[in-house]
């Protein structure tokens, strides 16, 4: 599969490197040509401009700081029409209300994925890979407590969801259908909540019982 990556940071390298290793053609584009070249060299991909990355792939990964999204989408948003766009971004900011000495975060924006969809009309946006940090995707560890690490996917286009599910499996991860793009904001909230727990030294996995022990009734 041909994959364009817009961004040259840790997430671009982690996911892009995994896809290169899985045999996909990857082109990294960034606002800085030097950063794009450095990231591409590090993972064995090609390097190019933002426009080249947007036009290269059947699938385009947006691996950008949220603050850069508007500028980039103004530049290449129209090129993304008809393409599968993976949004892995989160709008994090320090939680200034947290007790002194506590590292915690809040969301500065409730629904980044919906803004991406609005800025790239005609694109088939899928929210994915936003719950864990780049270091997790770069790691070889995939199974914890005998359970494969799962990646929730939110999107409205079935073909795009299948493409992203395939790319998830190529990273030896378990894709999980999590509903339409309107539910992506909940993934973003889950991310800020769980990352806050991890930074506070708590095991976020312990919050949720395994499926066989989970139960609830509809009121």
Secondary structure, 3 states (H helix, E strand, C coil): CEEEEECCCHHHHHHHHHHHHCCCEEEEECCCHHHHHHHHHHHCCEEECHHHHHHHCCEEEECCCHHHHHHHHHHHHHHHCCCEEEECCCCEEECCCCCCCCCCEEECCCCHHHHHHHHCCCCEEEECCCCCCHHHHHCCCCEECCEECEEEEEECCHHHHHHHHHHHHHCCCEEEECCCHHHHHHHHHHHHHHHHHHHCCCCHHHHCCCHHHCCCCCC
